[in-house]
Amino acid sequence: MSEEESLIFGRFWTEKTLAKGDFLLRNGEVCKYDNYVVTGTLKAFYIDPENGKEEILYFAIDDWWATDIDSFSRQKPSIYDIQAIEQTTVLQINYHAFQQMLNEIPALERYFRIILEGYAGTLQRRLIWNNIHDAEYRYFDFLARYPGIARKVPQYLIASYLGISAEFLSRIRKKHK
């Protein structure tokens, strides 16, 4: 971006700090902001209404994005929650400001398209991995792909992300010590 575009870019974003346990988004709310994580850790999750089980959709750590893309882009209610696992600082842009920013800095359309392509690829890989690989493979693949998350997130949340019980993950870890 040019210096002028950088100045334009900066005026659209606001900083927000969440304490551990604070919600960035709640199920049923419209996702009003796209969020860039400056520091901290967030979890996006869905609670199964039948059994109350928490299913982790993704984690977001420093230099990651945390948004319900479907809710944000369509301005419809979210079906999941986003919550701080630790104190977290994000930069936020609301939907209308985001659209205005893209109009004023057209080169950002490409930047955000590339981000979305990466996200879509990650989701595809996760779907395939969950269908063809066992839990042990998925766990070690997770550690290799996301060492920063593995260092910051409790094991029981990683187990939820992998679709296994915390006890089963403990057995996998014990087997490989």
N, C-alpha and C positions, 0 to 999 in steps of 0.2 A: 504494500500500500504506500501511497505517497504520504508525505507529512500532513497534507490537508485531509486526506482520507483517514489517517490515524486520529486526527483531532475529531473528525465527524464520528468515527467509530466509538471513541471514548465517551461521547456525550450520551449515548444510548444505554449504557450499562450502569447499574447500581450495585453496591456491595451489601451483602446480608450475612450475618453470622448466626449460626444455629448452635445451641447448646446440645450436648449429648441427649438424645431422646426426643429432640424437637422434630416436628414434621415439616418437610418442605412441601409435601403434597399429601392429601388424604383421598382415599377412595371416595368417589362421588363428587369431588370438586373438579372444576375445570382447571386444567393446567395453564395458568396465566403467564408463566415464565419459562424461558429456556435458561438453564443454569449451567455455568461453568464452575467446576470445583477448583478453587485456588489452593486451599489446604483442608485436610480433614477426610472423613470417610462417610459415605452414605450407602444405605441399602434400599433397593426398590423391592417391594414384596407384595404378595397377594395372600389374603387370608381366606382359606376354603371355608365357606359359610356352613358346610355340613359337619366338618370335623374340627374346625378351628385351627387347622394346621397352617403354619406360615411357609409359603413357598417363595424363596428368593429368586428374583428375576435377574438382577444384576447388582454389582457394587460399583461405586464411583469414588475414586481417590483423587489425589492432587493431579491436576491437568487433564481431568476427564469431564465429560458432560453428564448431566443427570436431569432427564426430562421424560415425561410421558409424551413421546412424539405424536402419537395418534390424538391424544387429548389436546395438546398444544396446537397442532396444525389444523385440527377441525373445530377447536374450541367447543368440545363436548366433554361430558364428565369422564374422569379417569376411572379405571377399574382397579387401580392399585395405589399403594402408599409409597412415599419416599421419606426416609427418616435418617437422622444423623446418628451414627454409631459412636462418634466422638465429636468434640467441638469442630465445626466445619464452617469455612467461609466460602461463599459462592459469589460470583458475579451474575447478575440477572438482567434479562431483557424481556419486556412484556411483548405480547403477540403483535400489537399494532406498531410498537417501536421497531420490532424485528423486521416487519414488512417495510416500514419506512427506511430503515437502515439499508436493506437490500436494494431499494429503489435508488438511494443516494450513492451507494457504493456497489455497482453491479458486479464487480469482481468477486464479491463475497458470496454470490450465488454459487459459483464454482467451488469455493472453499467449503461451504456447508453441504453441497452435493457430495463432495469427497468424504466428508465426515459420515454422512448417511449411508454411503456405499460401504464404508468400513463396518458400520454398525450392522447393516443388513448381512454382510458376509459373516460376521461373528455370530449372528443369530442362526444363519443356515448351518454353520459348522457345529454349533451347540445342538441343534436338532438332530443332525446326523450322528454326532458323537453319542448322544443319549440313546439313540436307537441301535447303534452297532457295537458300542464298546461297553465293557463291564465297568463297575464302579471304581475298581482299582485303577484301571487305565485312565478313566476320566479324572480321578484325583491327581495322579502324577502329571497328566497333561495340564490340568489347572495350575499346579505348582510351577510348571515350566513356563506357561504362558503369562501367568499373573503373579510373579514373585512378590511384587509390592503389595498386592491385595492379601496374599497368604500371610505376610508379616503383620498386617494391620487388623485382620478380621478374625474373630473367634472361630474355632473349629466347628462348633455346632451350626454356625451360619454357612460355612463352606459346605458342610454336609447337606444342609437344606438346598443350597444352590445346585449341588450334584444330584439331588433327589434321593438321598440315602439318610439313614438315621445317624445320629451322632455316635451311637454305640458301634455301628458298623464301620464308620470312619475310624474310630479308635482302634478297632481290630486290624484294619488295613495298616494304620500307622505302626502299630505294635509289631506286626508281621515283618515290617521292613526296617526296623531299628537295628 
